[in-house]
Amino acid sequence: MPEAKVCIPSPTLLHFGAAKIPKISKHAYPDGDQFGSSFFKDLASCYRQELIALYKAGCRYIQLDETSLALMCDPKFQKIIQERGYNFDDLLQQYVSLINEALDIPERNEMTISMHSCRGNYKAMWLAEGGYDTVAKALFADIKVDCHFLEFDSYRAGGFEPLKYLAKEKTVCLGLVTSKTPQLEDKEAIVERIYKAAEIVPLERLCLSAQCGFASTHHGIFLHWSHLIIGNPMTEEDQWAKVRLIVEVCHSTFVDLTVDCEICLERCVEYKIDPKYTFSLL
């Protein structure tokens, strides 16, 4: 059976969005969304069933797309959380417990599970800004995933210092190449930032990727001046140029990954895979 990778929303998204207005049924959940309530237990159970089904279908790699914790880094969202009546630390701990319980399946040791944290990429825009400091220990030490794909392409993500909390068994994929604009990054500047991060996390536990997908909406990308397609302002060649840049940096920085990068790029070309689906392989 061929192995497969599947990207799914993090379970926190169901609550973080629904918590804006009273959408959690009081009839079904009389205890609402209090810490440890049956709502969160049922949500974790749904995810466990889904992960088991995916495993049986051949999936061995799950990527959780986690935006809630990234948004919680922003003071304006912290204010919103308070206005909704939540204690920030309690909600953060509830989300950690929810994710860990969702991933607690018998097949867990046979799967790789990563987490992509993003502050928004819709039409090359963003929803939040602020470093990982306020959620660093919860995100990097307490949540039981194997790898973190992190947005680090602009000042909005802050510095690398919060990575000091990274659990020793985890790796980090540094999203230093932006998916929002077509301008190609300076290769030497990226290498310099990688070595800066390596002052906190050993180089052998670091990887490189784009900050997010190249087309995070169903609208696709901008293809031609006469065809207005609303999405990230990139052509297909812009995307491939960024992928090639990532591979080149890996050649000069991550020696052990060079062969994997070449194979990945060759397969993308051979099977005509859009590079937006491959960033987490690099």
Buried (B, 14 or more C-beta within 10 A) or exposed (E): EEEEBBBBBBBBBBBBEEBEEEEBEEEEBEEEBEEEBBBBBEBBEEBBEBBEEBBEEEBBBBBBBBBBBBBBBBEEBBEBBEEEEBEBEEBBBBBBBBBBBBBEBEEBEEBBBBBBBBBBBBBBEBBBBBBBEBBBBBBBBBBBBBBBBBBBBBEBBBBBBBBEBBEEEBBBBBBBBBBBEBEEBEBEEBBEBBEEBBEBBEBEBBBBBBBBBBBBBEBBBBEEEEEEEBBBBBEBEBBBBBBBBBBBBBEEBBEEBBEBBEEBBEEBEEEEEBBBBBBBBB
